[in-house]
Amino acid sequence: MTAIRALSCLYQRTALLIARWSGARRDEIRRLSVDCLDTYPDGTPQLRIPAGKTKRERMIPLYEEAATSIRGILTLRCTEDRGLRDTQTGVEIRYLFLHLGRALLLLPSVRAILTTSV
């Protein structure tokens, strides 16, 4: 965890924290939308994982450190970007891990880290 916290790139750190605390698959993390973060009635952060292998969306509790990191990305995101068509569902989605129209989790460095750490 020390190595993850030491990462300077907020996107990489967030992706790895989500993988660590949610158990989400790599493709599920890549396909998270900007509205993926919610809270349970008791205030515990809740992550909405998109439909993947099971073809069903699921809601899971999330550790506060990962939720704070997601909020950090949301403050950097452009609020007027257009959505992209999701490959699994065909629905237009505003992805969380998108910067200047590019999917950030497709970068080889992040893909290698997620493959070895999850």
Secondary structure, DSSP 8 states (H G I E B T S, - for coil): -HHHHT-S-HHHHHHHHHHHHH---HHHHHT-BTT-EEE-TTS-EEEEE-S-TTSS-EEEE--HHHHHHHHHHHHHS-TT---EE-TTT--EE-BSSEETTEEGGGSHHHHHHHHHH-
